[in-house]
Amino acid sequence: MTDGYTRVVAAYLAGWDTVPVYWDADELDMHTYAIDINWCDEEHIHCPADLAGRIVPHKDYERLWRKRCMEM
């Protein structure tokens, strides 16, 4: 999954067992995604349930995630 984490965590919290997915033909920056995957591995995030207990207010999201991505 390369996008839609907020939506899939919301679906998980709502009790969904499955979510519809669609193939995305957009070109991806594989170097960037490799870094993202490493970050997730370091934090033991491997599925939506791993994010469910890490929901933060928007201002913290901007500081903790968006800023980190922009600096990358």
N, C-alpha and C positions, 0 to 999 in steps of 0.2 A: 504494500500500500504506500503510495507516494504522496497522498493528500487526503484530507477529510478526517483527520484524527479527532477533532472536536465533535464532529457528527457521529463517528463510530463510538466514541466514549459515551456520548449522550444515549445512543441506541443501547449500548451495554447496560447503562444505568437504568434504562427503561425496561430492561428485561428481554430485549431481543436476543434470539439465539443466532440469527443470521442477518446479514445486511446485503442489499443488492450492490454489486460492483460493476464497473464498466472499464473496459480497456482504454487506457489513455495513450494516444499515439503521439503526444507531444514529446519532443526531444528533451531529455533530462541531462543535467550536469551530474554525471556519475561520480565525479570526484567529490562534489558537495554531498551527495547522498551517502557516499562511503563514510564521510566524516559524521553525518547524522546517525548512521547505523552504529558507528563506534561509540558515539555519545550514549545512545540507547543501551548498548551492551554494557557500558560502564555503570549505568544506573539501573541495570537489570529490568529494562522495559522491553518486553517482547510481545505483548498483546494488549488490547484495550483495557483489560482488567488491571494491568500494571499501572495505568495512568489514572484510574478511577479515584484513587486516594491522593492524587497529586494536583487536584483542581485548585487554582489560585485566582484571586481577583485579577481583573484585566490589567491594572497598573503593575502588578507583580509579574504577570505574563510578559508584558512589554519589557520589563527589566531583566527577567530571568531567561527568556527564550528569544524574543525578537532581537534584543541588543546583542546577544551571543551570536545569533545567526548573521547579523549585519557585520559584526567584527570578523567573522570567519571570512 
